[in-house]
Amino acid sequence: MSSPDSPYPASGNAAAELAQLRANVDSIDCALVQILGVRFNITRQVSELKAKHSLPASDPQREAKHLNELRTLAAARGLEASVLDPVFSLIYGRVVRSHQDVAAWHRIHDEKDLPRPHDYER
């Protein structure tokens, strides 16, 4: 039951077990996408709040403290920081860019009922 595209043929129980493990990984990937969507919806609100109150786009001390907390959690789960760090570096970087974009929008536009920029696709 190995995939026709797979260069590694599997047979019997190994193929079934591999298919089940891959299905589990795929389900987790879908959950990660949903969780990231929720996270980015919240950080959009943070972007608006920071822009309205002229707060800085980034808070390096908070980010470092939070990342250290996540490293501790990761270590307790057997996950190496070398996996965690680039993921959160990417997330933090994108969020800071969003904060900057929203702040720039607020500096240019006075009307509060215009649509806000929330482009996480860049």
N, CA, C and O atoms as a printed pandas DataFrame, in Angstrom:
     atom_number atom_name residue_name chain_id  residue_number  x_coord  y_coord  z_coord
0              1         N          MET        A               1    0.817   -1.192    0.000
1              2        CA          MET        A               1    0.000    0.000    0.000
2              3         C          MET        A               1    0.857    1.251    0.000
3              4         O          MET        A               1    0.437    2.271    0.547
4              5         N          SER        A               2    2.040    1.212   -0.592
5              6        CA          SER        A               2    2.876    2.400   -0.677
6              7         C          SER        A               2    2.364    3.284   -1.789
7              8         O          SER        A               2    1.711    2.821   -2.724
8              9         N          SER        A               3    2.666    4.555   -1.675
9             10        CA          SER        A               3    2.248    5.510   -2.692
10            11         C          SER        A               3    2.925    5.183   -4.006
11            12         O          SER        A               3    4.104    4.829   -4.021
12            13         N          PRO        A               4    2.193    5.297   -5.124
13            14        CA          PRO        A               4    2.819    5.017   -6.416
14            15         C          PRO        A               4    3.972    5.971   -6.711
15            16         O          PRO        A               4    4.872    5.639   -7.483
16            17         N          ASP        A               5    3.949    7.149   -6.102
17            18        CA          ASP        A               5    5.003    8.134   -6.336
18            19         C          ASP        A               5    6.200    7.928   -5.420
19            20         O          ASP        A               5    7.235    8.568   -5.606
20            21         N          SER        A               6    6.075    7.053   -4.444
21            22        CA          SER        A               6    7.134    6.860   -3.470
22            23         C          SER        A               6    8.276    6.030   -4.052
23            24         O          SER        A               6    8.038    4.983   -4.656
24            25         N          PRO        A               7    9.523    6.495   -3.873
25            26        CA          PRO        A               7   10.661    5.714   -4.354
26            27         C          PRO        A               7   10.989    4.548   -3.429
27            28         O          PRO        A               7   11.836    3.713   -3.748
28            29         N          TYR        A               8   10.310    4.493   -2.270
29            30        CA          TYR        A               8   10.580    3.450   -1.287
30            31         C          TYR        A               8    9.357    2.562   -1.141
31            32         O          TYR        A               8    8.390    2.949   -0.484
32            33         N          PRO        A               9    9.380    1.400   -1.729
33            34        CA          PRO        A               9    8.215    0.514   -1.598
34            35         C          PRO        A               9    8.086    0.002   -0.167
35            36         O          PRO        A               9    9.076   -0.372    0.462
36            37         N          ALA        A              10    6.870   -0.010    0.332
37            38        CA          ALA        A              10    6.594   -0.574    1.648
38            39         C          ALA        A              10    5.559   -1.665    1.466
39            40         O          ALA        A              10    4.752   -1.629    0.537
40            41         N          SER        A              11    5.594   -2.623    2.352
41            42        CA          SER        A              11    4.655   -3.721    2.192
42            43         C          SER        A              11    3.924   -3.989    3.488
43            44         O          SER        A              11    4.425   -3.705    4.576
44            45         N          GLY        A              12    2.741   -4.536    3.357
45            46        CA          GLY        A              12    1.980   -5.025    4.492
46            47         C          GLY        A              12    1.763   -4.024    5.597
47            48         O          GLY        A              12    1.306   -2.905    5.368
48            49         N          ASN        A              13    2.106   -4.454    6.821
49            50        CA          ASN        A              13    1.875   -3.644    8.008
50            51         C          ASN        A              13    2.664   -2.343    7.990
51            52         O          ASN        A              13    2.179   -1.324    8.480
52            53         N          ALA        A              14    3.863   -2.360    7.438
53            54        CA          ALA        A              14    4.679   -1.137    7.401
54            55         C          ALA        A              14    3.984   -0.067    6.575
55            56         O          ALA        A              14    3.973    1.101    6.964
56            57         N          ALA        A              15    3.409   -0.441    5.452
57            58        CA          ALA        A              15    2.724    0.522    4.593
58            59         C          ALA        A              15    1.506    1.110    5.303
59            60         O          ALA        A              15    1.259    2.314    5.231
60            61         N          ALA        A              16    0.757    0.264    5.980
61            62        CA          ALA        A              16   -0.434    0.733    6.694
62            63         C          ALA        A              16   -0.046    1.646    7.859
63            64         O          ALA        A              16   -0.684    2.671    8.097
64            65         N          GLU        A              17    0.995    1.265    8.570
65            66        CA          GLU        A              17    1.455    2.089    9.697
66            67         C          GLU        A              17    1.974    3.432    9.204
67            68         O          GLU        A              17    1.688    4.468    9.805
68            69         N          LEU        A              18    2.735    3.420    8.116
69            70        CA          LEU        A              18    3.245    4.653    7.533
70            71         C          LEU        A              18    2.102    5.558    7.099
71            72         O          LEU        A              18    2.132    6.762    7.350
72            73         N          ALA        A              19    1.101    4.989    6.454
73            74        CA          ALA        A              19   -0.058    5.783    6.017
74            75         C          ALA        A              19   -0.766    6.418    7.207
75            76         O          ALA        A              19   -1.173    7.578    7.138
76            77         N          GLN        A              20   -0.916    5.674    8.294
77            78        CA          GLN        A              20   -1.570    6.210    9.489
78            79         C          GLN        A              20   -0.734    7.325   10.123
79            80         O          GLN        A              20   -1.276    8.358   10.516
80            81         N          LEU        A              21    0.562    7.122   10.222
81            82        CA          LEU        A              21    1.434    8.160   10.790
82            83         C          LEU        A              21    1.394    9.426    9.938
83            84         O          LEU        A              21    1.332   10.535   10.470
84            85         N          ARG        A              22    1.430    9.261    8.621
85            86        CA          ARG        A              22    1.356   10.423    7.734
86            87         C          ARG        A              22    0.017   11.143    7.869
87            88         O          ARG        A              22   -0.034   12.372    7.832
88            89         N          ALA        A              23   -1.048   10.395    8.022
89            90        CA          ALA        A              23   -2.363   11.013    8.220
90            91         C          ALA        A              23   -2.385   11.808    9.523
91            92         O          ALA        A              23   -2.970   12.889    9.585
92            93         N          ASN        A              24   -1.747   11.271   10.565
93            94        CA          ASN        A              24   -1.659   12.003   11.833
94            95         C          ASN        A              24   -0.874   13.297   11.669
95            96         O          ASN        A              24   -1.282   14.342   12.177
96            97         N          VAL        A              25    0.240   13.233   10.966
97            98        CA          VAL        A              25    1.045   14.430   10.724
98            99         C          VAL        A              25    0.241   15.453    9.919
99           100         O          VAL        A              25    0.273   16.646   10.218
100          101         N          ASP        A              26   -0.473   14.986    8.906
101          102        CA          ASP        A              26   -1.290   15.891    8.095
102          103         C          ASP        A              26   -2.364   16.587    8.936
103          104         O          ASP        A              26   -2.632   17.773    8.744
104          105         N          SER        A              27   -2.973   15.854    9.858
105          106        CA          SER        A              27   -3.983   16.445   10.750
106          107         C          SER        A              27   -3.368   17.511   11.644
107          108         O          SER        A              27   -3.963   18.566   11.864
108          109         N          ILE        A              28   -2.188   17.235   12.152
109          110        CA          ILE        A              28   -1.493   18.213   12.994
110          111         C          ILE        A              28   -1.135   19.458   12.183
111          112         O          ILE        A              28   -1.258   20.577   12.682
112          113         N          ASP        A              29   -0.696   19.273   10.945
113          114        CA          ASP        A              29   -0.390   20.414   10.081
114          115         C          ASP        A              29   -1.623   21.288    9.885
115          116         O          ASP        A              29   -1.528   22.515    9.923
116          117         N          CYS        A              30   -2.775   20.665    9.677
117          118        CA          CYS        A              30   -4.017   21.433    9.521
118          119         C          CYS        A              30   -4.341   22.206   10.795
119          120         O          CYS        A              30   -4.774   23.356   10.734
120          121         N          ALA        A              31   -4.133   21.582   11.933
121          122        CA          ALA        A              31   -4.374   22.261   13.210
122          123         C          ALA        A              31   -3.419   23.436   13.392
123          124         O          ALA        A              31   -3.816   24.489   13.891
124          125         N          LEU        A              32   -2.165   23.260   12.989
125          126        CA          LEU        A              32   -1.195   24.358   13.077
126          127         C          LEU        A              32   -1.644   25.553   12.238
127          128         O          LEU        A              32   -1.525   26.697   12.676
128          129         N          VAL        A              33   -2.152   25.298   11.053
129          130        CA          VAL        A              33   -2.636   26.382   10.186
130          131         C          VAL        A              33   -3.803   27.105   10.858
131          132         O          VAL        A              33   -3.865   28.334   10.838
132          133         N          GLN        A              34   -4.721   26.352   11.450
133          134        CA          GLN        A              34   -5.847   26.976   12.140
134          135         C          GLN        A              34   -5.378   27.811   13.329
135          136         O          GLN        A              34   -5.870   28.918   13.546
136          137         N          ILE        A              35   -4.442   27.290   14.087
137          138        CA          ILE        A              35   -3.913   28.016   15.250
138          139         C          ILE        A              35   -3.181   29.284   14.802
139          140         O          ILE        A              35   -3.316   30.335   15.429
140          141         N          LEU        A              36   -2.411   29.184   13.724
141          142        CA          LEU        A              36   -1.736   30.380   13.210
142          143         C          LEU        A              36   -2.754   31.433   12.771
143          144         O          LEU        A              36   -2.539   32.629   12.971
144          145         N          GLY        A              37   -3.849   30.993   12.178
145          146        CA          GLY        A              37   -4.901   31.937   11.795
146          147         C          GLY        A              37   -5.449   32.683   12.996
147          148         O          GLY        A              37   -5.638   33.899   12.944
148          149         N          VAL        A              38   -5.704   31.967   14.071
149          150        CA          VAL        A              38   -6.192   32.598   15.309
150          151         C          VAL        A              38   -5.146   33.556   15.858
151          152         O          VAL        A              38   -5.469   34.673   16.260
152          153         N          ARG        A              39   -3.889   33.117   15.874
153          154        CA          ARG        A              39   -2.806   33.952   16.397
154          155         C          ARG        A              39   -2.694   35.252   15.609
155          156         O          ARG        A              39   -2.584   36.329   16.196
156          157         N          PHE        A              40   -2.723   35.153   14.272
157          158        CA          PHE        A              40   -2.591   36.354   13.450
158          159         C          PHE        A              40   -3.813   37.258   13.554
159          160         O          PHE        A              40   -3.679   38.475   13.423
160          161         N          ASN        A              41   -4.991   36.706   13.783
161          162        CA          ASN        A              41   -6.166   37.555   14.012
162          163         C          ASN        A              41   -5.982   38.381   15.287
163          164         O          ASN        A              41   -6.349   39.555   15.323
164          165         N          ILE        A              42   -5.426   37.784   16.311
165          166        CA          ILE        A              42   -5.178   38.512   17.559
166          167         C          ILE        A              42   -4.088   39.562   17.352
167          168         O          ILE        A              42   -4.212   40.687   17.838
168          169         N          THR        A              43   -3.024   39.204   16.636
169          170        CA          THR        A              43   -1.956   40.194   16.455
170          171         C          THR        A              43   -2.401   41.339   15.543
171          172         O          THR        A              43   -1.820   42.423   15.598
172          173         N          ARG        A              44   -3.418   41.121   14.706
173          174        CA          ARG        A              44   -3.986   42.245   13.951
174          175         C          ARG        A              44   -4.596   43.256   14.913
175          176         O          ARG        A              44   -4.467   44.465   14.718
176          177         N          GLN        A              45   -5.259   42.758   15.949
177          178        CA          GLN        A              45   -5.829   43.640   16.963
178          179         C          GLN        A              45   -4.719   44.379   17.703
179          180         O          GLN        A              45   -4.849   45.565   18.006
180          181         N          VAL        A              46   -3.629   43.674   17.992
181          182        CA          VAL        A              46   -2.481   44.300   18.644
182          183         C          VAL        A              46   -1.924   45.407   17.738
183          184         O          VAL        A              46   -1.570   46.484   18.220
184          185         N          SER        A              47   -1.847   45.146   16.438
185          186        CA          SER        A              47   -1.359   46.160   15.485
186          187         C          SER        A              47   -2.192   47.432   15.578
187          188         O          SER        A              47   -1.647   48.534   15.639
188          189         N          GLU        A              48   -3.505   47.279   15.588
189          190        CA          GLU        A              48   -4.403   48.438   15.674
190          191         C          GLU        A              48   -4.200   49.188   16.997
191          192         O          GLU        A              48   -4.111   50.416   17.012
192          193         N          LEU        A              49   -4.131   48.455   18.081
193          194        CA          LEU        A              49   -3.957   49.080   19.394
194          195         C          LEU        A              49   -2.637   49.837   19.470
195          196         O          LEU        A              49   -2.588   50.970   19.950
196          197         N          LYS        A              50   -1.570   49.206   18.995
197          198        CA          LYS        A              50   -0.263   49.873   19.016
198          199         C          LYS        A              50   -0.273   51.121   18.150
199          200         O          LYS        A              50    0.284   52.149   18.536
200          201         N          ALA        A              51   -0.897   51.043   16.989
201          202        CA          ALA        A              51   -0.935   52.195   16.090
202          203         C          ALA        A              51   -1.737   53.340   16.705
203          204         O          ALA        A              51   -1.308   54.493   16.661
204          205         N          LYS        A              52   -2.883   53.032   17.269
205          206        CA          LYS        A              52   -3.747   54.067   17.855
206          207         C          LYS        A              52   -3.103   54.763   19.038
207          208         O          LYS        A              52   -3.412   55.921   19.320
208          209         N          HIS        A              53   -2.208   54.067   19.737
209          210        CA          HIS        A              53   -1.579   54.638   20.924
210          211         C          HIS        A              53   -0.105   54.952   20.704
211          212         O          HIS        A              53    0.631   55.209   21.656
212          213         N          SER        A              54    0.322   54.929   19.438
213          214        CA          SER        A              54    1.708   55.257   19.070
214          215         C          SER        A              54    2.734   54.440   19.848
215          216         O          SER        A              54    3.763   54.959   20.281
216          217         N          LEU        A              55    2.443   53.177   20.015
217          218        CA          LEU        A              55    3.383   52.276   20.692
218          219         C          LEU        A              55    4.358   51.699   19.666
219          220         O          LEU        A              55    4.010   51.583   18.490
220          221         N          PRO        A              56    5.553   51.342   20.080
221          222        CA          PRO        A              56    6.527   50.801   19.125
222          223         C          PRO        A              56    6.053   49.468   18.531
223          224         O          PRO        A              56    5.340   48.698   19.175
224          225         N          ALA        A              57    6.469   49.222   17.290
225          226        CA          ALA        A              57    6.058   48.013   16.582
226          227         C          ALA        A              57    6.621   46.747   17.222
227          228         O          ALA        A              57    5.978   45.697   17.195
228          229         N          SER        A              58    7.795   46.842   17.783
229          230        CA          SER        A              58    8.382   45.644   18.395
230          231         C          SER        A              58    8.729   45.912   19.855
231          232         O          SER        A              58    8.923   47.050   20.282
232          233         N          ASP        A              59    8.798   44.834   20.582
233          234        CA          ASP        A              59    9.159   44.870   22.000
234          235         C          ASP        A              59   10.182   43.757   22.210
235          236         O          ASP        A              59    9.839   42.661   22.653
236          237         N          PRO        A              60   11.453   44.050   21.884
237          238        CA          PRO        A              60   12.479   42.990   21.924
238          239         C          PRO        A              60   12.596   42.292   23.277
239          240         O          PRO        A              60   12.863   41.091   23.323
240          241         N          GLN        A              61   12.402   43.018   24.377
241          242        CA          GLN        A              61   12.509   42.383   25.692
242          243         C          GLN        A              61   11.389   41.368   25.892
243          244         O          GLN        A              61   11.631   40.265   26.384
244          245         N          ARG        A              62   10.168   41.732   25.514
245          246        CA          ARG        A              62    9.042   40.807   25.653
246          247         C          ARG        A              62    9.240   39.597   24.745
247          248         O          ARG        A              62    9.014   38.461   25.160
248          249         N          GLU        A              63    9.659   39.841   23.517
249          250        CA          GLU        A              63    9.868   38.741   22.570
250          251         C          GLU        A              63   10.934   37.772   23.084
251          252         O          GLU        A              63   10.762   36.556   22.999
252          253         N          ALA        A              64   12.036   38.310   23.616
253          254        CA          ALA        A              64   13.108   37.456   24.142
254          255         C          ALA        A              64   12.621   36.650   25.343
255          256         O          ALA        A              64   12.913   35.460   25.456
256          257         N          LYS        A              65   11.883   37.297   26.235
257          258        CA          LYS        A              65   11.354   36.609   27.417
258          259         C          LYS        A              65   10.394   35.498   26.987
259          260         O          LYS        A              65   10.465   34.377   27.491
260          261         N          HIS        A              66    9.506   35.817   26.061
261          262        CA          HIS        A              66    8.530   34.827   25.594
262          263         C          HIS        A              66    9.223   33.659   24.886
263          264         O          HIS        A              66    8.858   32.501   25.086
264          265         N          LEU        A              67   10.217   33.969   24.062
265          266        CA          LEU        A              67   10.942   32.915   23.356
266          267         C          LEU        A              67   11.669   32.003   24.346
267          268         O          LEU        A              67   11.715   30.789   24.148
268          269         N          ASN        A              68   12.230   32.573   25.397
269          270        CA          ASN        A              68   12.878   31.745   26.426
270          271         C          ASN        A              68   11.865   30.833   27.123
271          272         O          ASN        A              68   12.168   29.678   27.424
272          273         N          GLU        A              69   10.662   31.357   27.376
273          274        CA          GLU        A              69    9.607   30.526   27.962
274          275         C          GLU        A              69    9.237   29.390   27.016
275          276         O          GLU        A              69    9.041   28.254   27.448
276          277         N          LEU        A              70    9.142   29.700   25.730
277          278        CA          LEU        A              70    8.815   28.667   24.740
278          279         C          LEU        A              70    9.928   27.637   24.616
279          280         O          LEU        A              70    9.660   26.451   24.419
280          281         N          ARG        A              71   11.177   28.084   24.731
281          282        CA          ARG        A              71   12.308   27.141   24.700
282          283         C          ARG        A              71   12.232   26.165   25.868
283          284         O          ARG        A              71   12.496   24.973   25.712
284          285         N          THR        A              72   11.871   26.683   27.036
285          286        CA          THR        A              72   11.722   25.821   28.212
286          287         C          THR        A              72   10.609   24.801   27.983
287          288         O          THR        A              72   10.774   23.618   28.281
288          289         N          LEU        A              73    9.491   25.258   27.461
289          290        CA          LEU        A              73    8.384   24.356   27.150
290          291         C          LEU        A              73    8.809   23.326   26.107
291          292         O          LEU        A              73    8.501   22.141   26.237
292          293         N          ALA        A              74    9.514   23.776   25.078
293          294        CA          ALA        A              74    9.979   22.861   24.025
294          295         C          ALA        A              74   10.922   21.805   24.594
295          296         O          ALA        A              74   10.808   20.625   24.265
296          297         N          ALA        A              75   11.843   22.226   25.441
297          298        CA          ALA        A              75   12.792   21.279   26.035
298          299         C          ALA        A              75   12.054   20.230   26.862
299          300         O          ALA        A              75   12.422   19.055   26.857
300          301         N          ALA        A              76   11.020   20.657   27.565
301          302        CA          ALA        A              76   10.236   19.719   28.369
302          303         C          ALA        A              76    9.500   18.711   27.489
303          304         O          ALA        A              76    9.147   17.621   27.939
304          305         N          ARG        A              77    9.275   19.082   26.243
305          306        CA          ARG        A              77    8.583   18.197   25.291
306          307         C          ARG        A              77    9.555   17.459   24.376
307          308         O          ARG        A              77    9.138   16.736   23.471
308          309         N          GLY        A              78   10.863   17.648   24.618
309          310        CA          GLY        A              78   11.873   16.963   23.817
310          311         C          GLY        A              78   12.128   17.606   22.464
311          312         O          GLY        A              78   12.652   16.955   21.560
312          313         N          LEU        A              79   11.768   18.864   22.313
313          314        CA          LEU        A              79   11.968   19.583   21.054
314          315         C          LEU        A              79   13.171   20.508   21.197
315          316         O          LEU        A              79   13.282   21.241   22.180
316          317         N          GLU        A              80   14.060   20.474   20.228
317          318        CA          GLU        A              80   15.266   21.301   20.283
318          319         C          GLU        A              80   14.964   22.743   19.887
319          320         O          GLU        A              80   14.107   22.999   19.041
320          321         N          ALA        A              81   15.673   23.673   20.502
321          322        CA          ALA        A              81   15.515   25.093   20.187
322          323         C          ALA        A              81   15.856   25.374   18.732
323          324         O          ALA        A              81   15.335   26.326   18.151
324          325         N          SER        A              82   16.720   24.567   18.136
325          326        CA          SER        A              82   17.095   24.789   16.735
326          327         C          SER        A              82   15.894   24.619   15.803
327          328         O          SER        A              82   15.911   25.111   14.675
328          329         N          VAL        A              83   14.861   23.930   16.268
329          330        CA          VAL        A              83   13.621   23.807   15.505
330          331         C          VAL        A              83   12.701   24.975   15.823
331          332         O          VAL        A              83   12.064   25.532   14.929
332          333         N          LEU        A              84   12.635   25.339   17.070
333          334        CA          LEU        A              84   11.721   26.369   17.550
334          335         C          LEU        A              84   12.120   27.772   17.112
335          336         O          LEU        A              84   11.271   28.541   16.660
336          337         N          ASP        A              85   13.383   28.110   17.238
337          338        CA          ASP        A              85   13.840   29.478   16.987
338          339         C          ASP        A              85   13.492   30.015   15.599
339          340         O          ASP        A              85   12.959   31.121   15.513
340          341         N          PRO        A              86   13.763   29.297   14.514
341          342        CA          PRO        A              86   13.439   29.870   13.203
342          343         C          PRO        A              86   11.937   30.032   12.973
343          344         O          PRO        A              86   11.510   30.941   12.261
344          345         N          VAL        A              87   11.143   29.160   13.571
345          346        CA          VAL        A              87    9.689   29.271   13.416
346          347         C          VAL        A              87    9.201   30.568   14.051
347          348         O          VAL        A              87    8.459   31.329   13.430
348          349         N          PHE        A              88    9.617   30.816   15.285
349          350        CA          PHE        A              88    9.149   32.018   15.964
350          351         C          PHE        A              88    9.825   33.274   15.444
351          352         O          PHE        A              88    9.239   34.354   15.505
352          353         N          SER        A              89   11.017   33.161   14.946
353          354        CA          SER        A              89   11.656   34.307   14.300
354          355         C          SER        A              89   10.826   34.753   13.096
355          356         O          SER        A              89   10.613   35.948   12.893
356          357         N          LEU        A              90   10.368   33.807   12.313
357          358        CA          LEU        A              90    9.518   34.112   11.164
358          359         C          LEU        A              90    8.191   34.725   11.604
359          360         O          LEU        A              90    7.754   35.726   11.035
360          361         N          ILE        A              91    7.554   34.141   12.602
361          362        CA          ILE        A              91    6.273   34.662   13.097
362          363         C          ILE        A              91    6.451   36.071   13.654
363          364         O          ILE        A              91    5.706   36.980   13.287
364          365         N          TYR        A              92    7.431   36.260   14.536
365          366        CA          TYR        A              92    7.649   37.579   15.128
366          367         C          TYR        A              92    7.947   38.615   14.048
367          368         O          TYR        A              92    7.433   39.732   14.102
368          369         N          GLY        A              93    8.766   38.255   13.079
369          370        CA          GLY        A              93    9.108   39.189   12.013
370          371         C          GLY        A              93    7.893   39.631   11.222
371          372         O          GLY        A              93    7.753   40.810   10.898
372          373         N          ARG        A              94    7.012   38.688   10.910
373          374        CA          ARG        A              94    5.815   39.027   10.138
374          375         C          ARG        A              94    4.872   39.894   10.946
375          376         O          ARG        A              94    4.258   40.813   10.403
376          377         N          VAL        A              95    4.748   39.621   12.223
377          378        CA          VAL        A              95    3.873   40.412   13.087
378          379         C          VAL        A              95    4.400   41.839   13.214
379          380         O          VAL        A              95    3.622   42.791   13.141
380          381         N          VAL        A              96    5.698   42.000   13.401
381          382        CA          VAL        A              96    6.278   43.342   13.503
382          383         C          VAL        A              96    6.041   44.118   12.210
383          384         O          VAL        A              96    5.725   45.307   12.250
384          385         N          ARG        A              97    6.192   43.455   11.064
385          386        CA          ARG        A              97    5.905   44.133    9.785
386          387         C          ARG        A              97    4.449   44.580    9.716
387          388         O          ARG        A              97    4.152   45.661    9.208
388          389         N          SER        A              98    3.551   43.758   10.220
389          390        CA          SER        A              98    2.140   44.141   10.258
390          391         C          SER        A              98    1.941   45.363   11.145
391          392         O          SER        A              98    1.236   46.299   10.768
392          393         N          HIS        A              99    2.559   45.357   12.319
393          394        CA          HIS        A              99    2.460   46.509   13.219
394          395         C          HIS        A              99    2.952   47.767   12.509
395          396         O          HIS        A              99    2.327   48.824   12.608
396          397         N          GLN        A             100    4.068   47.655   11.794
397          398        CA          GLN        A             100    4.625   48.803   11.079
398          399         C          GLN        A             100    3.694   49.272    9.965
399          400         O          GLN        A             100    3.504   50.474    9.780
400          401         N          ASP        A             101    3.116   48.333    9.225
401          402        CA          ASP        A             101    2.195   48.682    8.134
402          403         C          ASP        A             101    0.962   49.406    8.660
403          404         O          ASP        A             101    0.536   50.410    8.090
404          405         N          VAL        A             102    0.396   48.902    9.735
405          406        CA          VAL        A             102   -0.801   49.520   10.301
406          407         C          VAL        A             102   -0.468   50.898   10.865
407          408         O          VAL        A             102   -1.251   51.835   10.705
408          409         N          ALA        A             103    0.674   51.032   11.520
409          410        CA          ALA        A             103    1.081   52.339   12.050
410          411         C          ALA        A             103    1.270   53.336   10.909
411          412         O          ALA        A             103    0.862   54.492   11.027
412          413         N          ALA        A             104    1.879   52.906    9.814
413          414        CA          ALA        A             104    2.059   53.786    8.659
414          415         C          ALA        A             104    0.711   54.198    8.090
415          416         O          ALA        A             104    0.510   55.359    7.735
416          417         N          TRP        A             105   -0.204   53.256    8.005
417          418        CA          TRP        A             105   -1.546   53.575    7.507
418          419         C          TRP        A             105   -2.200   54.647    8.379
419          420         O          TRP        A             105   -2.791   55.599    7.868
420          421         N          HIS        A             106   -2.087   54.484    9.700
421          422        CA          HIS        A             106   -2.691   55.446   10.617
422          423         C          HIS        A             106   -2.039   56.823   10.510
423          424         O          HIS        A             106   -2.713   57.837   10.691
424          425         N          ARG        A             107   -0.739   56.873   10.217
425          426        CA          ARG        A             107   -0.078   58.174   10.065
426          427         C          ARG        A             107   -0.572   58.904    8.821
427          428         O          ARG        A             107   -0.573   60.135    8.784
428          429         N          ILE        A             108   -0.992   58.156    7.802
429          430        CA          ILE        A             108   -1.410   58.754    6.532
430          431         C          ILE        A             108   -2.896   59.088    6.512
431          432         O          ILE        A             108   -3.292   60.106    5.944
432          433         N          HIS        A             109   -3.712   58.254    7.117
433          434        CA          HIS        A             109   -5.168   58.408    7.036
434          435         C          HIS        A             109   -5.760   58.915    8.341
435          436         O          HIS        A             109   -5.432   58.432    9.425
436          437         N          ASP        A             110   -6.623   59.883    8.211
437          438        CA          ASP        A             110   -7.286   60.417    9.394
438          439         C          ASP        A             110   -8.629   59.743    9.639
439          440         O          ASP        A             110   -9.067   59.627   10.784
440          441         N          GLU        A             111   -9.279   59.303    8.581
441          442        CA          GLU        A             111  -10.607   58.715    8.725
442          443         C          GLU        A             111  -10.487   57.302    9.299
443          444         O          GLU        A             111   -9.768   56.463    8.756
444          445         N          LYS        A             112  -11.178   57.054   10.374
445          446        CA          LYS        A             112  -11.058   55.772   11.068
446          447         C          LYS        A             112  -11.938   54.676   10.468
447          448         O          LYS        A             112  -11.809   53.515   10.858
448          449         N          ASP        A             113  -12.824   55.009    9.534
449          450        CA          ASP        A             113  -13.715   53.985    8.997
450          451         C          ASP        A             113  -13.220   53.386    7.684
451          452         O          ASP        A             113  -13.925   52.580    7.077
452          453         N          LEU        A             114  -12.033   53.758    7.238
453          454        CA          LEU        A             114  -11.476   53.166    6.031
454          455         C          LEU        A             114  -10.918   51.779    6.348
455          456         O          LEU        A             114  -10.539   51.511    7.488
456          457         N          PRO        A             115  -10.865   50.895    5.347
457          458        CA          PRO        A             115  -10.318   49.551    5.607
458          459         C          PRO        A             115   -8.860   49.614    6.047
459          460         O          PRO        A             115   -8.092   50.459    5.587
460          461         N          ARG        A             116   -8.500   48.714    6.937
461          462        CA          ARG        A             116   -7.139   48.664    7.457
462          463         C          ARG        A             116   -6.310   47.630    6.692
463          464         O          ARG        A             116   -6.846   46.633    6.211
464          465         N          PRO        A             117   -5.010   47.871    6.583
465          466        CA          PRO        A             117   -4.152   46.873    5.919
466          467         C          PRO        A             117   -3.877   45.701    6.860
467          468         O          PRO        A             117   -3.419   45.894    7.986
468          469         N          HIS        A             118   -4.153   44.513    6.401
469          470        CA          HIS        A             118   -3.856   43.313    7.185
470          471         C          HIS        A             118   -3.375   42.239    6.243
471          472         O          HIS        A             118   -3.953   41.155    6.172
472          473         N          ASP        A             119   -2.340   42.536    5.537
473          474        CA          ASP        A             119   -1.847   41.621    4.514
474          475         C          ASP        A             119   -0.736   40.766    5.088
475          476         O          ASP        A             119    0.416   41.194    5.154
476          477         N          TYR        A             120   -1.086   39.550    5.506
477          478        CA          TYR        A             120   -0.081   38.619    6.006
478          479         C          TYR        A             120    0.483   37.774    4.878
479          480         O          TYR        A             120    1.242   36.838    5.128
480          481         N          GLU        A             121    0.126   38.089    3.645
481          482        CA          GLU        A             121    0.557   37.292    2.502
482          483         C          GLU        A             121    1.897   37.744    1.947
483          484         O          GLU        A             121    2.465   37.059    1.097
484          485         N          ARG        A             122    2.426   38.893    2.409
485          486        CA          ARG        A             122    3.681   39.397    1.849
486          487         C          ARG        A             122    4.816   38.493    2.151
487          488         O          ARG        A             122    5.947   38.768    1.753
